Amino acid sequence: MSVKVDEITLSNGQKVPVLGLGTWQGGDDPAAVGKAVKMAIDAGYRHFDCAAVYGNEEDIGQAIKEKIEEGVVKREDLFIVTKVWNDEHRQNQVVPACKRSLKKFGMDYIDLYLVHWPFSYPEDGIDYLETWKGMEECMKLGLTRSIGVSNFNSQQLKRLLENSKIKPVMNQIEVHINLNQKKLREFCASQGIAVTGYSPFGAPGRNTSYQPSGPEIELQARTLSEIAKKYNKTNAQIALRYLIDIGIITIPKSSSEKRIRENINIFDFKLTADEIAEINKLDRNFRTCSADEFKNCKEYPFNIEF
């Protein structure tokens, strides 16, 4: 039985499910992401968060194609997100990068295209305003229905807003119980920018060259355990519900059918204001995705408070 996921409306009128499947996959099974996507579609997921650098857009596209052919979903039911990587930040590289992603997916359009990081690498110093002109071109060509950013701080967003023709509808950032990003969330809200929170469980096991494994968040905190007992849910489900209740879109990653179904089974209850206030106290400004290896890049985003 599939679950119906709530949606929010972006500033351009496009609707996005508040829970999606993250598709970065570690481990040795190259087929894991395709299996996860198919299980997720069967469970009710319609939002899939992808990126060129994950190297699996083709596998994801094939899995979606199979589910469309089975009649489980239609393309228009889905919200597909992908991102341009740091090595294609020049304006003339962005459209070709987007077209390459589309070809791998086997799709005519992306629902949301993001700038993965505000800095360029290995060629440091390409202005993200130049990158954004390429993003706007993707919109004009109909390659994507929305454009946004990821890992931008408030100063970078402000500068982008002041120098863009098409405003970003999204900022995707790390958000979880130990990093609730209150100030950045409030800034985004004041500018009509929605927030997607990645790594809702703190990205345990991350082991790629550009994102070393980070410390684990306090999923076993007594606060979560007590609330979970009240609602007959798991601590992880409470952590996800908290994000949705503070206005965040969340994209937990899993390749386990049990966890995929558990993560989406959070739409039959809501936390009270008092419970949200208690979970707010778990904030530690505790970042697990610090991208330290890029900290010398000109536009590294985490050198200011928010």
Salt bridges, closest charged atoms under 4 A:
ASP29 OD2 - LYS35 NZ 3.37
ASP42 OD1 - LYS67 NZ 2.95
ASP49 OD2 - LYS83 NZ 2.83
GLU66 OE1 - LYS38 NZ 2.85
GLU69 OE2 - LYS65 NZ 2.83
GLU70 OE1 - LYS67 NZ 3.05
GLU88 OE2 - ARG100 NH1 3.09
ASP111 OD2 - ARG75 NH2 2.87
GLU123 OE2 - ARG90 NH2 2.34
ASP127 OD2 - ARG159 NH2 2.65
GLU162 OE2 - LYS158 NZ 2.74
GLU174 OE2 - HIS176 NE2 2.71
GLU186 OE2 - LYS182 NZ 2.74
GLU218 OE2 - ARG284 NE 3.07
ASP245 OD1 - ARG241 NH2 2.71
GLU257 OE2 - ARG261 NE 3.44
GLU262 OE1 - LYS258 NZ 3.65
ASP268 OD1 - LYS233 NZ 3.08
GLU275 OE2 - LYS230 NZ 2.71
GLU278 OE2 - LYS281 NZ 2.85
GLU305 OE2 - LYS183 NZ 2.58
